[in-house]
Amino acid sequence: MLSALDVLVSAPTAVSWLGAAAGTRTIKILYDTSWTAFGQDHEPFAPNCILATPQRRGDWAGTFAKAKEIIVTP
């Protein structure tokens, strides 16, 4: 089912990893930075998984705005 999606927006759970593994463009919504990204804007072990990280910890409005921007950009 995940591979049938155009884009998947998910919290940092197994769903985001499974969607990226299925080849679906995945956006992971984060509260803070992700240690699994090693400082990058995507997951190195799941290149289809783009991270929507806040400018400052807990900035949900900024994080969702960034996710929206990622969705509308091909």
CHARMM internal coordinates of N, CA and C (Angstrom, degrees):
IC EDIT
DIST 1 N 1 CA 1.4356
DIST 1 CA 1 C 1.5230
ANGL 1 N 1 CA 1 C 110.76
DIST 1 C 2 N 1.3250
ANGL 1 CA 1 C 2 N 117.46
DIHE 1 N 1 CA 1 C 2 N -37.99
DIST 2 N 2 CA 1.4593
ANGL 1 C 2 N 2 CA 119.98
DIHE 1 CA 1 C 2 N 2 CA -178.72
DIST 2 CA 2 C 1.5212
ANGL 2 N 2 CA 2 C 112.04
DIHE 1 C 2 N 2 CA 2 C -63.61
DIST 2 C 3 N 1.3039
ANGL 2 CA 2 C 3 N 117.51
DIHE 2 N 2 CA 2 C 3 N -33.27
DIST 3 N 3 CA 1.4661
ANGL 2 C 3 N 3 CA 119.99
DIHE 2 CA 2 C 3 N 3 CA -179.41
DIST 3 CA 3 C 1.5216
ANGL 3 N 3 CA 3 C 112.48
DIHE 2 C 3 N 3 CA 3 C -72.75
DIST 3 C 4 N 1.3188
ANGL 3 CA 3 C 4 N 118.22
DIHE 3 N 3 CA 3 C 4 N -13.81
DIST 4 N 4 CA 1.4614
ANGL 3 C 4 N 4 CA 121.77
DIHE 3 CA 3 C 4 N 4 CA 178.91
DIST 4 CA 4 C 1.5366
ANGL 4 N 4 CA 4 C 112.21
DIHE 3 C 4 N 4 CA 4 C -83.48
DIST 4 C 5 N 1.3260
ANGL 4 CA 4 C 5 N 117.43
DIHE 4 N 4 CA 4 C 5 N -10.02
DIST 5 N 5 CA 1.4623
ANGL 4 C 5 N 5 CA 121.30
DIHE 4 CA 4 C 5 N 5 CA -178.12
DIST 5 CA 5 C 1.5249
ANGL 5 N 5 CA 5 C 111.60
DIHE 4 C 5 N 5 CA 5 C -79.78
DIST 5 C 6 N 1.3305
ANGL 5 CA 5 C 6 N 116.20
DIHE 5 N 5 CA 5 C 6 N 150.70
DIST 6 N 6 CA 1.4654
ANGL 5 C 6 N 6 CA 120.89
DIHE 5 CA 5 C 6 N 6 CA 172.55
DIST 6 CA 6 C 1.5230
ANGL 6 N 6 CA 6 C 110.15
DIHE 5 C 6 N 6 CA 6 C -76.57
DIST 6 C 7 N 1.3108
ANGL 6 CA 6 C 7 N 115.66
DIHE 6 N 6 CA 6 C 7 N -40.97
DIST 7 N 7 CA 1.4601
ANGL 6 C 7 N 7 CA 122.09
DIHE 6 CA 6 C 7 N 7 CA 178.39
DIST 7 CA 7 C 1.5283
ANGL 7 N 7 CA 7 C 107.75
DIHE 6 C 7 N 7 CA 7 C -151.19
DIST 7 C 8 N 1.3053
ANGL 7 CA 7 C 8 N 116.04
DIHE 7 N 7 CA 7 C 8 N 146.49
DIST 8 N 8 CA 1.4646
ANGL 7 C 8 N 8 CA 122.59
DIHE 7 CA 7 C 8 N 8 CA 178.45
DIST 8 CA 8 C 1.5162
ANGL 8 N 8 CA 8 C 108.15
DIHE 7 C 8 N 8 CA 8 C -119.25
DIST 8 C 9 N 1.3181
ANGL 8 CA 8 C 9 N 117.20
DIHE 8 N 8 CA 8 C 9 N 127.05
DIST 9 N 9 CA 1.4608
ANGL 8 C 9 N 9 CA 122.88
DIHE 8 CA 8 C 9 N 9 CA 174.53
DIST 9 CA 9 C 1.5165
ANGL 9 N 9 CA 9 C 106.09
DIHE 8 C 9 N 9 CA 9 C -111.11
DIST 9 C 10 N 1.3395
ANGL 9 CA 9 C 10 N 115.88
DIHE 9 N 9 CA 9 C 10 N 124.75
DIST 10 N 10 CA 1.4625
ANGL 9 C 10 N 10 CA 119.06
DIHE 9 CA 9 C 10 N 10 CA -172.66
DIST 10 CA 10 C 1.5215
ANGL 10 N 10 CA 10 C 110.99
DIHE 9 C 10 N 10 CA 10 C -145.96
DIST 10 C 11 N 1.3141
ANGL 10 CA 10 C 11 N 114.53
DIHE 10 N 10 CA 10 C 11 N 158.60
DIST 11 N 11 CA 1.4533
ANGL 10 C 11 N 11 CA 121.37
DIHE 10 CA 10 C 11 N 11 CA 167.67
DIST 11 CA 11 C 1.5345
ANGL 11 N 11 CA 11 C 107.47
DIHE 10 C 11 N 11 CA 11 C -74.57
DIST 11 C 12 N 1.3263
ANGL 11 CA 11 C 12 N 118.13
DIHE 11 N 11 CA 11 C 12 N 169.06
DIST 12 N 12 CA 1.4654
ANGL 11 C 12 N 12 CA 120.11
DIHE 11 CA 11 C 12 N 12 CA 179.65
DIST 12 CA 12 C 1.5338
ANGL 12 N 12 CA 12 C 111.56
DIHE 11 C 12 N 12 CA 12 C -74.14
DIST 12 C 13 N 1.3141
ANGL 12 CA 12 C 13 N 115.30
DIHE 12 N 12 CA 12 C 13 N 73.83
DIST 13 N 13 CA 1.4579
ANGL 12 C 13 N 13 CA 121.79
DIHE 12 CA 12 C 13 N 13 CA -179.40
DIST 13 CA 13 C 1.5249
ANGL 13 N 13 CA 13 C 109.04
DIHE 12 C 13 N 13 CA 13 C -125.76
DIST 13 C 14 N 1.3002
ANGL 13 CA 13 C 14 N 116.14
DIHE 13 N 13 CA 13 C 14 N -176.81
DIST 14 N 14 CA 1.4627
ANGL 13 C 14 N 14 CA 120.85
DIHE 13 CA 13 C 14 N 14 CA 177.92
DIST 14 CA 14 C 1.5206
ANGL 14 N 14 CA 14 C 111.37
DIHE 13 C 14 N 14 CA 14 C -60.94
DIST 14 C 15 N 1.3222
ANGL 14 CA 14 C 15 N 117.13
DIHE 14 N 14 CA 14 C 15 N -28.57
DIST 15 N 15 CA 1.4640
ANGL 14 C 15 N 15 CA 120.50
DIHE 14 CA 14 C 15 N 15 CA -179.64
DIST 15 CA 15 C 1.5307
ANGL 15 N 15 CA 15 C 110.47
DIHE 14 C 15 N 15 CA 15 C -59.55
DIST 15 C 16 N 1.3308
ANGL 15 CA 15 C 16 N 117.56
DIHE 15 N 15 CA 15 C 16 N -41.86
DIST 16 N 16 CA 1.4638
ANGL 15 C 16 N 16 CA 120.05
DIHE 15 CA 15 C 16 N 16 CA 180.00
DIST 16 CA 16 C 1.5228
ANGL 16 N 16 CA 16 C 111.03
DIHE 15 C 16 N 16 CA 16 C -64.89
DIST 16 C 17 N 1.3160
ANGL 16 CA 16 C 17 N 117.43
DIHE 16 N 16 CA 16 C 17 N -39.57
DIST 17 N 17 CA 1.4681
ANGL 16 C 17 N 17 CA 120.85
DIHE 16 CA 16 C 17 N 17 CA 178.31
DIST 17 CA 17 C 1.5205
ANGL 17 N 17 CA 17 C 111.59
DIHE 16 C 17 N 17 CA 17 C -68.57
DIST 17 C 18 N 1.3158
ANGL 17 CA 17 C 18 N 117.37
DIHE 17 N 17 CA 17 C 18 N -40.86
DIST 18 N 18 CA 1.4682
ANGL 17 C 18 N 18 CA 120.65
DIHE 17 CA 17 C 18 N 18 CA 179.56
DIST 18 CA 18 C 1.5266
ANGL 18 N 18 CA 18 C 111.45
DIHE 17 C 18 N 18 CA 18 C -67.47
DIST 18 C 19 N 1.3212
ANGL 18 CA 18 C 19 N 116.69
DIHE 18 N 18 CA 18 C 19 N -40.24
DIST 19 N 19 CA 1.4597
ANGL 18 C 19 N 19 CA 120.11
DIHE 18 CA 18 C 19 N 19 CA 177.99
DIST 19 CA 19 C 1.5222
ANGL 19 N 19 CA 19 C 111.67
DIHE 18 C 19 N 19 CA 19 C -62.80
DIST 19 C 20 N 1.3248
ANGL 19 CA 19 C 20 N 116.41
DIHE 19 N 19 CA 19 C 20 N -45.17
DIST 20 N 20 CA 1.4612
ANGL 19 C 20 N 20 CA 120.18
DIHE 19 CA 19 C 20 N 20 CA 178.32
DIST 20 CA 20 C 1.5236
ANGL 20 N 20 CA 20 C 110.79
DIHE 19 C 20 N 20 CA 20 C -64.73
DIST 20 C 21 N 1.3221
ANGL 20 CA 20 C 21 N 116.91
DIHE 20 N 20 CA 20 C 21 N -39.14
DIST 21 N 21 CA 1.4675
ANGL 20 C 21 N 21 CA 120.43
DIHE 20 CA 20 C 21 N 21 CA 178.77
DIST 21 CA 21 C 1.5235
ANGL 21 N 21 CA 21 C 111.48
DIHE 20 C 21 N 21 CA 21 C -65.69
DIST 21 C 22 N 1.3283
ANGL 21 CA 21 C 22 N 116.99
DIHE 21 N 21 CA 21 C 22 N -29.41
DIST 22 N 22 CA 1.4687
ANGL 21 C 22 N 22 CA 121.12
DIHE 21 CA 21 C 22 N 22 CA 178.65
DIST 22 CA 22 C 1.5261
ANGL 22 N 22 CA 22 C 111.61
DIHE 21 C 22 N 22 CA 22 C -79.03
DIST 22 C 23 N 1.3421
ANGL 22 CA 22 C 23 N 116.46
DIHE 22 N 22 CA 22 C 23 N -4.65
DIST 23 N 23 CA 1.4547
ANGL 22 C 23 N 23 CA 120.29
DIHE 22 CA 22 C 23 N 23 CA 178.58
DIST 23 CA 23 C 1.5122
ANGL 23 N 23 CA 23 C 114.39
DIHE 22 C 23 N 23 CA 23 C 92.59
DIST 23 C 24 N 1.3191
ANGL 23 CA 23 C 24 N 117.14
DIHE 23 N 23 CA 23 C 24 N 7.07
DIST 24 N 24 CA 1.4593
ANGL 23 C 24 N 24 CA 121.73
DIHE 23 CA 23 C 24 N 24 CA -179.91
DIST 24 CA 24 C 1.5160
ANGL 24 N 24 CA 24 C 109.84
DIHE 23 C 24 N 24 CA 24 C -83.63
DIST 24 C 25 N 1.3143
ANGL 24 CA 24 C 25 N 116.40
DIHE 24 N 24 CA 24 C 25 N 136.37
DIST 25 N 25 CA 1.4649
ANGL 24 C 25 N 25 CA 120.37
DIHE 24 CA 24 C 25 N 25 CA 174.87
DIST 25 CA 25 C 1.5225
ANGL 25 N 25 CA 25 C 107.23
DIHE 24 C 25 N 25 CA 25 C -61.85
DIST 25 C 26 N 1.3223
ANGL 25 CA 25 C 26 N 116.51
DIHE 25 N 25 CA 25 C 26 N 119.83
DIST 26 N 26 CA 1.4587
ANGL 25 C 26 N 26 CA 121.98
DIHE 25 CA 25 C 26 N 26 CA -172.03
DIST 26 CA 26 C 1.5169
ANGL 26 N 26 CA 26 C 110.42
DIHE 25 C 26 N 26 CA 26 C -121.42
DIST 26 C 27 N 1.3268
ANGL 26 CA 26 C 27 N 115.96
DIHE 26 N 26 CA 26 C 27 N 135.59
DIST 27 N 27 CA 1.4563
ANGL 26 C 27 N 27 CA 122.02
DIHE 26 CA 26 C 27 N 27 CA 175.55
DIST 27 CA 27 C 1.5186
ANGL 27 N 27 CA 27 C 107.36
DIHE 26 C 27 N 27 CA 27 C -116.58
DIST 27 C 28 N 1.3114
ANGL 27 CA 27 C 28 N 115.44
DIHE 27 N 27 CA 27 C 28 N 120.32
DIST 28 N 28 CA 1.4616
ANGL 27 C 28 N 28 CA 120.53
DIHE 27 CA 27 C 28 N 28 CA -179.56
DIST 28 CA 28 C 1.5293
ANGL 28 N 28 CA 28 C 108.70
DIHE 27 C 28 N 28 CA 28 C -99.65
DIST 28 C 29 N 1.3310
ANGL 28 CA 28 C 29 N 116.26
DIHE 28 N 28 CA 28 C 29 N 119.93
DIST 29 N 29 CA 1.4611
ANGL 28 C 29 N 29 CA 123.15
DIHE 28 CA 28 C 29 N 29 CA 179.25
DIST 29 CA 29 C 1.5287
ANGL 29 N 29 CA 29 C 108.22
DIHE 28 C 29 N 29 CA 29 C -85.08
DIST 29 C 30 N 1.3321
ANGL 29 CA 29 C 30 N 116.16
DIHE 29 N 29 CA 29 C 30 N 123.62
DIST 30 N 30 CA 1.4611
ANGL 29 C 30 N 30 CA 120.21
DIHE 29 CA 29 C 30 N 30 CA -176.09
DIST 30 CA 30 C 1.5267
ANGL 30 N 30 CA 30 C 112.14
DIHE 29 C 30 N 30 CA 30 C -121.10
DIST 30 C 31 N 1.3272
ANGL 30 CA 30 C 31 N 115.63
DIHE 30 N 30 CA 30 C 31 N 149.50
DIST 31 N 31 CA 1.4673
ANGL 30 C 31 N 31 CA 123.84
DIHE 30 CA 30 C 31 N 31 CA 176.15
DIST 31 CA 31 C 1.5146
ANGL 31 N 31 CA 31 C 110.47
DIHE 30 C 31 N 31 CA 31 C -82.24
DIST 31 C 32 N 1.3226
ANGL 31 CA 31 C 32 N 115.57
DIHE 31 N 31 CA 31 C 32 N -29.66
DIST 32 N 32 CA 1.4590
ANGL 31 C 32 N 32 CA 123.51
DIHE 31 CA 31 C 32 N 32 CA -176.70
DIST 32 CA 32 C 1.5283
ANGL 32 N 32 CA 32 C 107.19
DIHE 31 C 32 N 32 CA 32 C -151.52
DIST 32 C 33 N 1.2922
ANGL 32 CA 32 C 33 N 117.90
DIHE 32 N 32 CA 32 C 33 N -168.21
DIST 33 N 33 CA 1.4637
ANGL 32 C 33 N 33 CA 120.49
DIHE 32 CA 32 C 33 N 33 CA 178.74
DIST 33 CA 33 C 1.5233
ANGL 33 N 33 CA 33 C 110.91
DIHE 32 C 33 N 33 CA 33 C -67.76
DIST 33 C 34 N 1.3280
ANGL 33 CA 33 C 34 N 115.51
DIHE 33 N 33 CA 33 C 34 N 162.98
DIST 34 N 34 CA 1.4600
ANGL 33 C 34 N 34 CA 120.94
DIHE 33 CA 33 C 34 N 34 CA -179.95
DIST 34 CA 34 C 1.5234
ANGL 34 N 34 CA 34 C 109.50
DIHE 33 C 34 N 34 CA 34 C -113.77
DIST 34 C 35 N 1.3110
ANGL 34 CA 34 C 35 N 117.10
DIHE 34 N 34 CA 34 C 35 N 121.97
DIST 35 N 35 CA 1.4685
ANGL 34 C 35 N 35 CA 119.37
DIHE 34 CA 34 C 35 N 35 CA -179.50
DIST 35 CA 35 C 1.5212
ANGL 35 N 35 CA 35 C 111.46
DIHE 34 C 35 N 35 CA 35 C -67.99
DIST 35 C 36 N 1.3317
ANGL 35 CA 35 C 36 N 117.60
DIHE 35 N 35 CA 35 C 36 N -24.27
DIST 36 N 36 CA 1.4665
ANGL 35 C 36 N 36 CA 119.83
DIHE 35 CA 35 C 36 N 36 CA -179.57
DIST 36 CA 36 C 1.5210
ANGL 36 N 36 CA 36 C 112.68
DIHE 35 C 36 N 36 CA 36 C -75.27
DIST 36 C 37 N 1.3411
ANGL 36 CA 36 C 37 N 117.55
DIHE 36 N 36 CA 36 C 37 N -11.01
DIST 37 N 37 CA 1.4642
ANGL 36 C 37 N 37 CA 121.48
DIHE 36 CA 36 C 37 N 37 CA -179.82
DIST 37 CA 37 C 1.5310
ANGL 37 N 37 CA 37 C 111.99
DIHE 36 C 37 N 37 CA 37 C -89.21
DIST 37 C 38 N 1.3229
ANGL 37 CA 37 C 38 N 116.75
DIHE 37 N 37 CA 37 C 38 N -11.12
DIST 38 N 38 CA 1.4646
ANGL 37 C 38 N 38 CA 121.07
DIHE 37 CA 37 C 38 N 38 CA 179.78
DIST 38 CA 38 C 1.5264
ANGL 38 N 38 CA 38 C 111.99
DIHE 37 C 38 N 38 CA 38 C 52.54
DIST 38 C 39 N 1.3599
ANGL 38 CA 38 C 39 N 116.45
DIHE 38 N 38 CA 38 C 39 N 40.48
DIST 39 N 39 CA 1.4567
ANGL 38 C 39 N 39 CA 122.06
DIHE 38 CA 38 C 39 N 39 CA 176.08
DIST 39 CA 39 C 1.5229
ANGL 39 N 39 CA 39 C 115.39
DIHE 38 C 39 N 39 CA 39 C 80.75
DIST 39 C 40 N 1.3137
ANGL 39 CA 39 C 40 N 118.63
DIHE 39 N 39 CA 39 C 40 N 7.79
DIST 40 N 40 CA 1.4606
ANGL 39 C 40 N 40 CA 121.39
DIHE 39 CA 39 C 40 N 40 CA -179.80
DIST 40 CA 40 C 1.5231
ANGL 40 N 40 CA 40 C 110.56
DIHE 39 C 40 N 40 CA 40 C -98.56
DIST 40 C 41 N 1.3363
ANGL 40 CA 40 C 41 N 116.72
DIHE 40 N 40 CA 40 C 41 N 173.71
DIST 41 N 41 CA 1.4690
ANGL 40 C 41 N 41 CA 120.93
DIHE 40 CA 40 C 41 N 41 CA 179.98
DIST 41 CA 41 C 1.5212
ANGL 41 N 41 CA 41 C 112.68
DIHE 40 C 41 N 41 CA 41 C -93.69
DIST 41 C 42 N 1.3177
ANGL 41 CA 41 C 42 N 116.29
DIHE 41 N 41 CA 41 C 42 N 7.37
DIST 42 N 42 CA 1.4691
ANGL 41 C 42 N 42 CA 122.02
DIHE 41 CA 41 C 42 N 42 CA 176.19
DIST 42 CA 42 C 1.5260
ANGL 42 N 42 CA 42 C 108.12
DIHE 41 C 42 N 42 CA 42 C -144.92
DIST 42 C 43 N 1.3094
ANGL 42 CA 42 C 43 N 115.94
DIHE 42 N 42 CA 42 C 43 N 168.57
DIST 43 N 43 CA 1.4616
ANGL 42 C 43 N 43 CA 120.14
DIHE 42 CA 42 C 43 N 43 CA 177.19
DIST 43 CA 43 C 1.5291
ANGL 43 N 43 CA 43 C 108.29
DIHE 42 C 43 N 43 CA 43 C -82.71
DIST 43 C 44 N 1.3225
ANGL 43 CA 43 C 44 N 119.41
DIHE 43 N 43 CA 43 C 44 N 117.42
DIST 44 N 44 CA 1.4659
ANGL 43 C 44 N 44 CA 121.05
DIHE 43 CA 43 C 44 N 44 CA -177.94
DIST 44 CA 44 C 1.5310
ANGL 44 N 44 CA 44 C 113.91
DIHE 43 C 44 N 44 CA 44 C -58.25
DIST 44 C 45 N 1.3099
ANGL 44 CA 44 C 45 N 117.05
DIHE 44 N 44 CA 44 C 45 N -30.81
DIST 45 N 45 CA 1.4638
ANGL 44 C 45 N 45 CA 120.34
DIHE 44 CA 44 C 45 N 45 CA -179.76
DIST 45 CA 45 C 1.5243
ANGL 45 N 45 CA 45 C 112.33
DIHE 44 C 45 N 45 CA 45 C -91.19
DIST 45 C 46 N 1.3284
ANGL 45 CA 45 C 46 N 116.62
DIHE 45 N 45 CA 45 C 46 N -1.30
DIST 46 N 46 CA 1.4677
ANGL 45 C 46 N 46 CA 122.66
DIHE 45 CA 45 C 46 N 46 CA 177.44
DIST 46 CA 46 C 1.5279
ANGL 46 N 46 CA 46 C 107.38
DIHE 45 C 46 N 46 CA 46 C -145.47
DIST 46 C 47 N 1.3390
ANGL 46 CA 46 C 47 N 118.45
DIHE 46 N 46 CA 46 C 47 N 76.40
DIST 47 N 47 CA 1.4671
ANGL 46 C 47 N 47 CA 121.52
DIHE 46 CA 46 C 47 N 47 CA -174.67
DIST 47 CA 47 C 1.5298
ANGL 47 N 47 CA 47 C 114.89
DIHE 46 C 47 N 47 CA 47 C -57.45
DIST 47 C 48 N 1.3275
ANGL 47 CA 47 C 48 N 118.42
DIHE 47 N 47 CA 47 C 48 N -21.85
DIST 48 N 48 CA 1.4678
ANGL 47 C 48 N 48 CA 121.00
DIHE 47 CA 47 C 48 N 48 CA 177.13
DIST 48 CA 48 C 1.5203
ANGL 48 N 48 CA 48 C 111.95
DIHE 47 C 48 N 48 CA 48 C -74.92
DIST 48 C 49 N 1.3290
ANGL 48 CA 48 C 49 N 117.50
DIHE 48 N 48 CA 48 C 49 N -7.83
DIST 49 N 49 CA 1.4663
ANGL 48 C 49 N 49 CA 121.87
DIHE 48 CA 48 C 49 N 49 CA -176.57
DIST 49 CA 49 C 1.5292
ANGL 49 N 49 CA 49 C 110.15
DIHE 48 C 49 N 49 CA 49 C -99.93
DIST 49 C 50 N 1.3380
ANGL 49 CA 49 C 50 N 115.55
DIHE 49 N 49 CA 49 C 50 N 106.67
DIST 50 N 50 CA 1.4529
ANGL 49 C 50 N 50 CA 122.62
DIHE 49 CA 49 C 50 N 50 CA 179.23
DIST 50 CA 50 C 1.5281
ANGL 50 N 50 CA 50 C 108.07
DIHE 49 C 50 N 50 CA 50 C -95.27
DIST 50 C 51 N 1.3269
ANGL 50 CA 50 C 51 N 116.83
DIHE 50 N 50 CA 50 C 51 N 139.92
DIST 51 N 51 CA 1.4538
ANGL 50 C 51 N 51 CA 120.99
DIHE 50 CA 50 C 51 N 51 CA -177.36
DIST 51 CA 51 C 1.5221
ANGL 51 N 51 CA 51 C 111.70
DIHE 50 C 51 N 51 CA 51 C -97.11
DIST 51 C 52 N 1.3091
ANGL 51 CA 51 C 52 N 116.42
DIHE 51 N 51 CA 51 C 52 N 132.74
DIST 52 N 52 CA 1.4589
ANGL 51 C 52 N 52 CA 122.26
DIHE 51 CA 51 C 52 N 52 CA 171.63
DIST 52 CA 52 C 1.5201
ANGL 52 N 52 CA 52 C 105.78
DIHE 51 C 52 N 52 CA 52 C -104.86
DIST 52 C 53 N 1.3215
ANGL 52 CA 52 C 53 N 115.75
DIHE 52 N 52 CA 52 C 53 N 96.72
DIST 53 N 53 CA 1.4611
ANGL 52 C 53 N 53 CA 121.44
DIHE 52 CA 52 C 53 N 53 CA -177.09
DIST 53 CA 53 C 1.5230
ANGL 53 N 53 CA 53 C 110.34
DIHE 52 C 53 N 53 CA 53 C -107.52
DIST 53 C 54 N 1.3144
ANGL 53 CA 53 C 54 N 117.25
DIHE 53 N 53 CA 53 C 54 N 147.86
DIST 54 N 54 CA 1.4611
ANGL 53 C 54 N 54 CA 120.52
DIHE 53 CA 53 C 54 N 54 CA -178.91
DIST 54 CA 54 C 1.5299
ANGL 54 N 54 CA 54 C 112.17
DIHE 53 C 54 N 54 CA 54 C -77.89
DIST 54 C 55 N 1.3317
ANGL 54 CA 54 C 55 N 116.21
DIHE 54 N 54 CA 54 C 55 N 155.88
DIST 55 N 55 CA 1.4669
ANGL 54 C 55 N 55 CA 120.85
DIHE 54 CA 54 C 55 N 55 CA 173.73
DIST 55 CA 55 C 1.5166
ANGL 55 N 55 CA 55 C 109.98
DIHE 54 C 55 N 55 CA 55 C -66.06
DIST 55 C 56 N 1.3324
ANGL 55 CA 55 C 56 N 115.09
DIHE 55 N 55 CA 55 C 56 N -37.96
DIST 56 N 56 CA 1.4593
ANGL 55 C 56 N 56 CA 120.39
DIHE 55 CA 55 C 56 N 56 CA 174.70
DIST 56 CA 56 C 1.5222
ANGL 56 N 56 CA 56 C 107.92
DIHE 55 C 56 N 56 CA 56 C -134.50
DIST 56 C 57 N 1.2809
ANGL 56 CA 56 C 57 N 115.84
DIHE 56 N 56 CA 56 C 57 N 148.60
DIST 57 N 57 CA 1.4712
ANGL 56 C 57 N 57 CA 122.66
DIHE 56 CA 56 C 57 N 57 CA -173.97
DIST 57 CA 57 C 1.5306
ANGL 57 N 57 CA 57 C 111.80
DIHE 56 C 57 N 57 CA 57 C -50.56
DIST 57 C 58 N 1.3401
ANGL 57 CA 57 C 58 N 114.79
DIHE 57 N 57 CA 57 C 58 N 126.80
DIST 58 N 58 CA 1.4542
ANGL 57 C 58 N 58 CA 120.51
DIHE 57 CA 57 C 58 N 58 CA 175.55
DIST 58 CA 58 C 1.5157
ANGL 58 N 58 CA 58 C 115.57
DIHE 57 C 58 N 58 CA 58 C 84.91
DIST 58 C 59 N 1.3347
ANGL 58 CA 58 C 59 N 118.64
DIHE 58 N 58 CA 58 C 59 N 5.98
DIST 59 N 59 CA 1.4677
ANGL 58 C 59 N 59 CA 121.76
DIHE 58 CA 58 C 59 N 59 CA 179.44
DIST 59 CA 59 C 1.5230
ANGL 59 N 59 CA 59 C 109.19
DIHE 58 C 59 N 59 CA 59 C -79.39
DIST 59 C 60 N 1.3352
ANGL 59 CA 59 C 60 N 115.97
DIHE 59 N 59 CA 59 C 60 N 82.38
DIST 60 N 60 CA 1.4594
ANGL 59 C 60 N 60 CA 120.69
DIHE 59 CA 59 C 60 N 60 CA -176.44
DIST 60 CA 60 C 1.5188
ANGL 60 N 60 CA 60 C 112.50
DIHE 59 C 60 N 60 CA 60 C -65.94
DIST 60 C 61 N 1.3176
ANGL 60 CA 60 C 61 N 117.68
DIHE 60 N 60 CA 60 C 61 N -40.30
DIST 61 N 61 CA 1.4687
ANGL 60 C 61 N 61 CA 120.09
DIHE 60 CA 60 C 61 N 61 CA -179.18
DIST 61 CA 61 C 1.5234
ANGL 61 N 61 CA 61 C 110.28
DIHE 60 C 61 N 61 CA 61 C -60.55
DIST 61 C 62 N 1.3127
ANGL 61 CA 61 C 62 N 117.34
DIHE 61 N 61 CA 61 C 62 N -45.30
DIST 62 N 62 CA 1.4583
ANGL 61 C 62 N 62 CA 121.54
DIHE 61 CA 61 C 62 N 62 CA 178.17
DIST 62 CA 62 C 1.5142
ANGL 62 N 62 CA 62 C 112.44
DIHE 61 C 62 N 62 CA 62 C -65.54
DIST 62 C 63 N 1.3291
ANGL 62 CA 62 C 63 N 116.43
DIHE 62 N 62 CA 62 C 63 N -37.54
DIST 63 N 63 CA 1.4645
ANGL 62 C 63 N 63 CA 120.84
DIHE 62 CA 62 C 63 N 63 CA -179.56
DIST 63 CA 63 C 1.5213
ANGL 63 N 63 CA 63 C 111.09
DIHE 62 C 63 N 63 CA 63 C -66.89
DIST 63 C 64 N 1.3293
ANGL 63 CA 63 C 64 N 117.31
DIHE 63 N 63 CA 63 C 64 N -43.85
DIST 64 N 64 CA 1.4629
ANGL 63 C 64 N 64 CA 119.90
DIHE 63 CA 63 C 64 N 64 CA 179.38
DIST 64 CA 64 C 1.5295
ANGL 64 N 64 CA 64 C 111.41
DIHE 63 C 64 N 64 CA 64 C -70.73
DIST 64 C 65 N 1.3403
ANGL 64 CA 64 C 65 N 117.93
DIHE 64 N 64 CA 64 C 65 N -32.57
DIST 65 N 65 CA 1.4610
ANGL 64 C 65 N 65 CA 120.39
DIHE 64 CA 64 C 65 N 65 CA 174.64
DIST 65 CA 65 C 1.5279
ANGL 65 N 65 CA 65 C 110.13
DIHE 64 C 65 N 65 CA 65 C -64.16
DIST 65 C 66 N 1.3340
ANGL 65 CA 65 C 66 N 116.08
DIHE 65 N 65 CA 65 C 66 N -40.56
DIST 66 N 66 CA 1.4593
ANGL 65 C 66 N 66 CA 120.34
DIHE 65 CA 65 C 66 N 66 CA 177.94
DIST 66 CA 66 C 1.5337
ANGL 66 N 66 CA 66 C 110.18
DIHE 65 C 66 N 66 CA 66 C -65.00
DIST 66 C 67 N 1.3236
ANGL 66 CA 66 C 67 N 117.62
DIHE 66 N 66 CA 66 C 67 N -41.26
DIST 67 N 67 CA 1.4727
ANGL 66 C 67 N 67 CA 121.33
DIHE 66 CA 66 C 67 N 67 CA 177.62
DIST 67 CA 67 C 1.5230
ANGL 67 N 67 CA 67 C 110.90
DIHE 66 C 67 N 67 CA 67 C -61.39
DIST 67 C 68 N 1.3346
ANGL 67 CA 67 C 68 N 116.39
DIHE 67 N 67 CA 67 C 68 N -42.05
DIST 68 N 68 CA 1.4691
ANGL 67 C 68 N 68 CA 120.47
DIHE 67 CA 67 C 68 N 68 CA 177.91
DIST 68 CA 68 C 1.5208
ANGL 68 N 68 CA 68 C 110.56
DIHE 67 C 68 N 68 CA 68 C -61.29
DIST 68 C 69 N 1.3253
ANGL 68 CA 68 C 69 N 116.28
DIHE 68 N 68 CA 68 C 69 N -42.90
DIST 69 N 69 CA 1.4679
ANGL 68 C 69 N 69 CA 120.99
DIHE 68 CA 68 C 69 N 69 CA 178.58
DIST 69 CA 69 C 1.5334
ANGL 69 N 69 CA 69 C 111.09
DIHE 68 C 69 N 69 CA 69 C -61.52
DIST 69 C 70 N 1.3195
ANGL 69 CA 69 C 70 N 116.52
DIHE 69 N 69 CA 69 C 70 N -40.84
DIST 70 N 70 CA 1.4729
ANGL 69 C 70 N 70 CA 121.14
DIHE 69 CA 69 C 70 N 70 CA 178.61
DIST 70 CA 70 C 1.5280
ANGL 70 N 70 CA 70 C 110.20
DIHE 69 C 70 N 70 CA 70 C -65.07
DIST 70 C 71 N 1.3268
ANGL 70 CA 70 C 71 N 117.27
DIHE 70 N 70 CA 70 C 71 N -40.17
DIST 71 N 71 CA 1.4621
ANGL 70 C 71 N 71 CA 121.17
DIHE 70 CA 70 C 71 N 71 CA -178.42
DIST 71 CA 71 C 1.5281
ANGL 71 N 71 CA 71 C 111.41
DIHE 70 C 71 N 71 CA 71 C -63.46
DIST 71 C 72 N 1.3224
ANGL 71 CA 71 C 72 N 117.80
DIHE 71 N 71 CA 71 C 72 N -44.04
DIST 72 N 72 CA 1.4576
ANGL 71 C 72 N 72 CA 120.23
DIHE 71 CA 71 C 72 N 72 CA -175.55
DIST 72 CA 72 C 1.5288
ANGL 72 N 72 CA 72 C 112.45
DIHE 71 C 72 N 72 CA 72 C -80.05
DIST 72 C 73 N 1.3359
ANGL 72 CA 72 C 73 N 118.01
DIHE 72 N 72 CA 72 C 73 N -13.22
DIST 73 N 73 CA 1.4641
ANGL 72 C 73 N 73 CA 121.71
DIHE 72 CA 72 C 73 N 73 CA 176.85
DIST 73 CA 73 C 1.5217
ANGL 73 N 73 CA 73 C 108.42
DIHE 72 C 73 N 73 CA 73 C -91.38
DIST 73 C 74 N 1.3238
ANGL 73 CA 73 C 74 N 117.62
DIHE 73 N 73 CA 73 C 74 N 122.01
DIST 74 N 74 CA 1.4746
ANGL 73 C 74 N 74 CA 119.34
DIHE 73 CA 73 C 74 N 74 CA -177.82
DIST 74 CA 74 C 1.5175
ANGL 74 N 74 CA 74 C 113.35
DIHE 73 C 74 N 74 CA 74 C -64.69
END
COOR INIT
IC SEED 1 N 1 CA 1 C
IC BUILD
